[in-house]
Amino acid sequence: MLYVDDKLIGQLNIDWEQSLSLIRKAVSIVHSGDYSQPIKTYLRYNDPKNRIIAMPAYLGGDICMSGIKWIASFPDNVTLGLPRAHCTINLNDANTGVPLATFNSGKISIIRTASVSGTIIEEYIKRKPAKLNVGIIGWGPIGQCHYRLINEYFSTSVEQIAIFDIKPVNITDGAMTFKRVNTVVSNSWGDLYKNSDIVITCTVSSAPYIDLKPKQNALLLNVSLRDYKPSIYRWVKNSIIVDDWNEVCRENTDIENMHKEYGLSKNDTFDMYDVLFNSKLKDICSMPAMFNPMGLAVFDIILSHYYYQQLVRTGGGVTL
């Protein structure tokens, strides 16, 4: 069995084109039905804002891999100088169950999150090919990875990136080494929001706060899922995209709150297959669009499998 830690993953280059292609492949395999993905289990104890989530999955097709992601999210860790999230991913041979690899790495989860966003951004650019203003709310690891994605993969389509965080944003931060697009630090989330064609929320907000009308034809990438008040529904009700309705309509997400307050149902939403393979985002051209990704285990499995193959080929990692 191969053991891989966070440091090793951090040393590998991110191939965004490959990562986005793998997310698309996973969506296609899921649509074909050749997968198994039980709904996530949330383990809570003591402080209810903390959680450890179990995410098992099998992904078929030419991937044919099973495994489980076990991710802990403890928001107060930042006050202790620790990462908010810690993640391990175990891969098993789908035919024999033999353990193949253990990844002790939150970076794979972060790359997966940004790659999923990237597939939607790619489709959005087809809808609105003009130079775009991007706004990132939240400058933690996930916000910084999205910043890197925009700079490394979408820089020719972006005019400016604005960043806002309730804490001071350090413009000399390591993430800025990927800077290719003009970058500004915004004084408020409201200013950023009103001026951005793409708004990416990457916060650990405990309560929704965004209640403003989006920019016309904006793309709202609701990565952290708990930033928007239900009133946002009036502007996005016909253009809501989810990765998995059964996953995302729970755990006090913005989708669940819109479901409770306005009766939003699965039939009112689009899924990722609609967007990536049926061009539905191009069809929704007269209104803002809102993507709400709960994060699917199959995406972690396909990216971990990719890194596993890379490391086996190069002799990386520790064989146990």
C-alpha positions in Angstrom: 0.0 0.0 0.0 1.2 3.5 -0.9 1.2 6.3 1.7 1.1 9.9 0.5 1.3 13.0 2.7 0.3 16.6 2.2 3.8 17.7 1.6 4.2 15.4 -1.4 0.9 16.5 -3.0 2.0 20.1 -2.5 5.2 19.5 -4.5 3.3 18.2 -7.5 2.2 20.5 -10.3 -1.5 20.9 -10.7 -2.6 20.0 -14.3 -5.8 22.0 -14.4 -6.8 20.7 -17.9 -6.4 17.1 -16.7 -8.2 17.8 -13.4 -11.2 19.4 -15.1 -11.3 16.6 -17.6 -11.4 14.1 -14.8 -14.3 15.9 -13.1 -16.2 15.8 -16.4 -15.4 12.1 -16.8 -16.8 11.4 -13.3 -20.0 13.3 -14.1 -20.4 11.2 -17.2 -19.8 7.9 -15.4 -22.3 8.9 -12.7 -24.9 9.8 -15.3 -24.4 6.3 -16.9 -25.3 4.7 -13.5 -22.0 2.8 -13.1 -21.2 4.1 -9.6 -22.2 3.8 -6.0 -22.2 6.7 -3.6 -24.1 6.4 -0.3 -25.1 9.7 1.2 -22.5 11.3 3.5 -22.5 10.5 7.2 -21.9 13.4 9.5 -20.2 12.6 12.9 -20.8 15.3 15.5 -20.1 15.4 19.2 -19.6 18.1 21.8 -19.5 21.4 19.8 -22.1 21.0 17.0 -20.3 23.3 14.5 -17.5 20.7 14.3 -18.0 17.7 12.1 -16.2 14.7 10.6 -17.7 13.4 7.3 -17.5 10.0 5.8 -17.7 9.9 2.0 -17.5 6.4 0.5 -17.9 5.8 -3.2 -17.3 3.4 -6.1 -16.7 4.9 -9.6 -16.9 2.5 -12.6 -16.1 3.0 -16.2 -12.4 2.8 -17.0 -11.6 4.1 -13.5 -13.1 1.1 -11.6 -11.9 2.3 -8.2 -13.5 2.4 -4.7 -12.6 4.3 -1.6 -13.5 6.6 1.2 -12.8 10.2 2.1 -12.8 11.0 5.9 -12.7 14.8 6.3 -12.8 16.7 9.6 -13.9 20.3 9.7 -13.2 22.2 12.9 -13.7 26.0 12.3 -12.0 27.1 15.5 -8.8 25.4 14.6 -7.6 28.7 13.0 -7.4 30.2 16.5 -5.0 27.4 17.4 -2.8 27.9 14.4 -4.1 24.6 12.8 -5.9 24.1 9.5 -9.6 24.1 9.6 -9.9 20.9 7.8 -8.0 17.6 7.9 -8.5 14.9 5.3 -7.6 11.3 4.6 -8.6 9.3 1.5 -8.2 5.5 1.2 -8.3 3.8 -2.2 -9.2 0.1 -2.6 -9.0 -2.1 -5.7 -12.6 -2.3 -6.8 -12.3 -6.0 -7.8 -10.5 -7.4 -4.8 -11.0 -4.8 -2.0 -7.2 -4.7 -1.5 -6.0 -1.4 -0.1 -3.9 0.5 -2.6 -3.2 3.9 -1.1 -3.8 6.2 1.8 -3.6 9.9 1.2 -3.1 12.1 4.3 -3.8 15.3 2.4 -6.2 18.1 2.5 -4.8 19.4 -0.7 -6.5 16.8 -2.9 -9.8 17.9 -1.4 -9.0 21.5 -2.1 -7.9 20.8 -5.7 -11.0 18.8 -6.2 -13.2 21.7 -5.0 -11.5 24.2 -7.3 -11.6 21.8 -10.3 -15.4 21.3 -9.9 -15.8 25.1 -10.0 -13.5 25.2 -13.0 -15.8 23.0 -15.1 -18.7 25.4 -14.5 -16.5 28.4 -15.1 -15.5 26.9 -18.4 -19.1 26.5 -19.5 -19.9 30.0 -18.3 -17.2 31.5 -20.4 -18.8 30.0 -23.4 -22.0 31.9 -22.5 -20.2 35.2 -21.8 -16.9 35.3 -23.6 -16.1 38.9 -22.8 -13.3 39.7 -20.3 -14.7 39.0 -16.8 -14.3 40.4 -13.3 -14.0 37.7 -10.7 -14.6 38.1 -7.0 -13.4 35.8 -4.3 -14.9 36.1 -0.8 -12.8 34.2 1.7 -9.0 34.0 1.5 -8.4 30.6 3.1 -6.9 27.6 1.4 -10.0 27.0 -0.8 -10.2 30.7 -1.9 -6.5 30.7 -2.6 -6.7 27.6 -4.7 -9.6 29.2 -6.8 -7.3 32.2 -7.2 -4.6 29.9 -8.6 -7.1 28.2 -10.9 -8.2 31.5 -12.4 -4.6 32.7 -12.9 -3.2 29.5 -14.3 -6.2 28.3 -16.4 -8.5 31.2 -17.1 -6.3 34.3 -17.2 -6.9 35.1 -20.8 -10.7 35.4 -20.1 -10.4 37.5 -16.9 -9.8 41.2 -16.6 -9.5 41.5 -12.8 -9.7 39.4 -9.6 -11.0 41.1 -6.4 -10.5 39.5 -3.0 -12.4 40.1 0.3 -11.9 38.6 3.7 -13.0 39.7 7.1 -9.3 39.4 8.1 -6.7 41.5 6.3 -5.6 39.9 3.0 -1.9 39.6 2.7 -1.1 40.5 -0.9 2.4 39.0 -0.5 0.9 35.7 0.4 2.3 32.6 -1.3 -0.8 32.2 -3.4 0.1 35.5 -5.1 3.1 33.7 -6.7 0.6 32.5 -9.3 -0.6 36.1 -10.1 -1.1 36.7 -13.8 -4.3 38.7 -13.6 -4.7 42.2 -12.1 -5.6 41.7 -8.5 -7.2 44.1 -6.0 -8.3 43.8 -2.4 -11.9 44.9 -1.9 -13.0 46.9 1.1 -16.3 45.1 1.4 -18.0 42.0 0.1 -20.8 44.2 -1.2 -18.5 46.2 -3.5 -16.9 43.0 -4.7 -20.2 41.3 -5.3 -21.9 44.1 -7.3 -18.9 44.4 -9.6 -18.1 40.7 -10.3 -19.3 38.6 -13.2 -18.2 35.5 -11.2 -18.6 35.5 -7.4 -16.8 32.7 -5.6 -17.7 32.3 -1.9 -15.1 30.3 0.1 -15.9 31.2 3.7 -16.7 29.4 6.9 -19.6 31.7 7.6 -21.9 30.5 10.3 -24.9 32.6 9.1 -26.0 33.8 5.6 -25.3 37.5 4.8 -25.6 38.0 1.0 -28.9 39.5 0.1 -28.1 41.8 -2.8 -29.2 41.4 -6.4 -26.3 39.9 -8.4 -24.8 41.5 -11.5 -26.8 40.8 -14.6 -25.9 37.3 -16.0 -23.5 36.7 -13.1 -22.3 33.3 -12.1 -22.5 32.7 -8.3 -20.2 29.8 -7.3 -21.6 29.1 -3.9 -18.7 26.9 -2.8 -19.2 27.3 1.0 -23.0 26.9 0.7 -24.0 29.0 3.6 -23.4 32.7 2.5 -26.6 33.6 0.8 -29.9 34.5 2.4 -33.0 32.7 1.0 -34.1 36.0 -0.6 -31.5 35.4 -3.3 -34.0 32.9 -4.7 -36.0 35.7 -6.5 -33.0 36.3 -8.8 -31.8 32.7 -9.4 -34.9 30.6 -9.1 -34.8 29.4 -12.7 -31.0 28.9 -12.9 -30.0 26.9 -9.8 -27.4 24.2 -10.4 -26.4 21.4 -7.9 -24.0 18.6 -8.0 -26.4 16.2 -6.1 -29.8 17.4 -4.8 -30.1 14.8 -2.1 -26.7 15.8 -0.7 -27.0 19.5 -0.9 -30.6 20.0 0.4 -29.7 19.3 4.0 -27.3 20.4 6.8 -28.6 24.0 6.8 -27.3 24.9 3.3 -28.6 27.8 1.3 -30.4 25.2 -0.9 -32.2 23.7 2.1 -33.2 27.1 3.3 -34.6 28.0 -0.1 -36.4 24.7 -0.2 -38.0 25.4 3.2 -38.9 29.0 2.5 -39.8 29.0 -1.1 -40.5 25.4 -1.9 -37.4 24.9 -4.2 -37.4 21.2 -5.3 -35.1 19.0 -7.2 -37.2 19.4 -10.4 -36.5 23.2 -10.2 -32.7 22.7 -10.5 -30.1 21.6 -13.1 -27.4 19.1 -12.3 -23.8 19.1 -13.5 -24.6 16.8 -16.4 -27.1 19.3 -17.7 -24.5 22.0 -17.7 -21.4 20.0 -18.8 -23.0 17.8 -21.5 -26.3 19.4 -22.4 -25.2 23.1 -22.6 -27.9 24.2 -20.2 -25.8 27.1 -18.9 -25.8 28.6 -22.4 -29.6 28.3 -22.5 -30.0 30.2 -19.2 -28.6 33.4 -20.8 -30.9 36.1 -19.4 -30.4 35.7 -15.6 -27.7 35.0 -13.0 -26.8 31.4 -12.4 -26.0 29.8 -9.0 -23.9 26.7 -8.6 -24.2 24.9 -5.3 -21.7 22.0 -4.9 -21.9 19.9 -1.8 -18.8 18.0 -3.0 -19.1 14.4 -4.2 -17.0 11.5 -3.1 -16.7 10.3 -6.7 -14.7 13.4 -7.5 -12.2 12.7 -4.7 -11.9 9.1 -5.8 -11.1 10.0 -9.5 -8.5 12.6 -8.6 -6.9 10.4 -5.9 -6.7 7.6 -8.5 -5.0 10.0 -10.9 -2.4 11.0 -8.3 -2.0 7.4 -7.3 -1.1 6.4 -10.9 1.3 9.3 -11.2 3.1 8.4 -8.0 3.3 4.7 -8.9 4.8 5.7 -12.2 7.4 8.0 -10.7 8.2 6.0 -7.5 6.8 8.7 -5.3 5.2 8.2 -1.8 6.1 5.6 0.8 5.3 1.9 0.2 4.0 0.2 3.4 
